[in-house]
C-alpha cells in the first residue's frame, strides 16, 4: 500500500462538503502511481470512483496529461504541416455510424497530416473501435512499431497509435473500467491526449458542457493554442446532420481565448439523417463504397464533416468552400486513392 497515494485519495474522497481538489502536480503524481502500480488495486478503484463523483477539475486534468506525456509515447516533430489530432472516445460507437475515417482520408489526401489513436474493445460501451474499422478496409494498424507509425505518418499523412502496442501502461489500466462499471475521468484524458512534439491542432468531441469547460481549462494550462471541441455524435468529433452543432474553437480575438460556433447543416442545404450503426457489416460495406466514390447513407455526413474540418484546417476560406471540396474529393475517388496509398506503404513496410 502507498501511504502517499492514500493521502491524495483521502483528499478527493472525503465527501461532498469536505473534499479538496488536487493541484496539477498532485494529480500528475496520482496518475503516475496508478499507471506504474505503486498504488494498490483497492486504492486505484477507490480513487477512480471518488474522482468521478467529485468531478475532475481542469487543473487536475492538466496534471494527468503531464503524466501521459511523461510515460506515454511522443512522436517527433518531423512533419512539414501542423498535425491534426482526432480525439475520439476509446470505448467506440454503438448507435451512429462513425464518420471520422472518412474525415481522416479527406484531410490526409490533401496533405493535412492526421493522427488517430485508440484501443481494443473497451468498457463501458464495448462499441465499434477504430482499429476494427480500419481493418475492415484492409488496413491492419495494431501491430505497427512506433517507427513504422512515424514513417507511415510522414509518407502518407496518416498515422494511428494503438494503446496496447504503444502505451501498454495505459492499456493495462483499462481493466478498472470493467471492474468499476463506469467511465473514469481518464476517459476524458484520452480525448485530448496529444502525443506529438510539434505544432498540432487538437480536434476532440465531448458530450456534457461541464466537460467542455474542464477541457478548455486543461488545454489553457498546458499552453495549447489550437483546438476545436465538438459536441458530436456519441461524444465524438463527428458533426450531426439532424441538429445544430455546438462547437468551441480557439480565438485570438476573444479575451477568453475561445468562442462558440453553431453549425446548422440545414443552412447549407445539407438535409439528411445521421446514419445508424445497426449492423457492423452493413456499415463496413457502406464505408467501402463511400470511399470508392459511390453515393451512400454515409456520403452526406462525410461531406458535412469533411467540409467543416477542411475549413478548420485552413484549407478553405469558408465552410461552404469546404463542403464543395469535400464532395469533390469523395465523388472523384480521391479517398480511394489515399486508402490504396496507405495500404501500399504498409505492405512495403512488412516486406
C-alpha positions, 0 to 999 in steps of 0.5 A: 500500500502507498501511504502517499497515494492514500493521502491524495485519495483521502483528499478527493474522497472525503465527501461532498462538503469536505473534499479538496481538489488536487493541484496539477502536480498532485494529480500528475503524481496520482496518475503516475502511481496508478499507471506504474502500480505503486498504488494498490488495486483497492486504492486505484478503484477507490480513487477512480470512483471518488474522482468521478463523483467529485468531478475532475477539475481542469487543473487536475486534468492538466496534471494527468496529461503531464503524466501521459506525456511523461510515460506515454509515447511522443512522436517527433516533430518531423512533419512539414504541416501542423498535425491534426489530432482526432480525439475520439472516445476509446470505448467506440460507437454503438448507435451512429455510424462513425464518420471520422475515417472518412474525415481522416482520408479527406484531410490526409489526401490533401496533405493535412497530416492526421493522427488517430489513436485508440484501443481494443474493445473497451468498457463501458460501451464495448462499441465499434473501435477504430482499429476494427474499422480500419481493418475492415478496409484492409488496413491492419494498424495494431501491430505497427512499431512506433517507427513504422507509425512515424514513417507511415505518418510522414509518407502518407499523412496518416498515422494511428497509435494503438494503446496496447502496442504503444502505451501498454501502461495505459492499456493495462489500466483499462481493466478498472473500467470493467471492474468499476462499471463506469467511465473514469475521468481518464476517459476524458484524458484520452480525448485530448491526449496529444502525443506529438512534439510539434505544432498540432491542432487538437480536434476532440468531441465531448458530450456534457458542457461541464466537460467542455469547460474542464477541457478548455481549462486543461488545454489553457494550462498546458499552453495549447493554442489550437483546438476545436471541441465538438459536441458530436455524435456519441461524444465524438468529433463527428458533426450531426446532420439532424441538429445544430452543432455546438462547437468551441474553437480557439480565438485570438480575438476573444479575451477568453481565448475561445468562442462558440460556433453553431453549425446548422447543416440545414443552412447549407442545404445539407438535409439528411439523417445521421446514419445508424450503426445497426449492423457492423457489416452493413456499415463496413460495406457502406464505408467501402463504397463511400470511399470508392466514390459511390453515393451512400447513407454515409456520403452526406455526413462525410461531406458535412464533416469533411467540409467543416474540418477542411475549413478548420484546417485552413484549407478553405476560406469558408465552410461552404468552400469546404463542403464543395471540396469535400464532395469533390474529393469523395465523388472523384475517388480521391479517398480511394486513392489515399486508402490504396496509398496507405495500404501500399506503404504498409505492405512495403513496410512488412516486406 
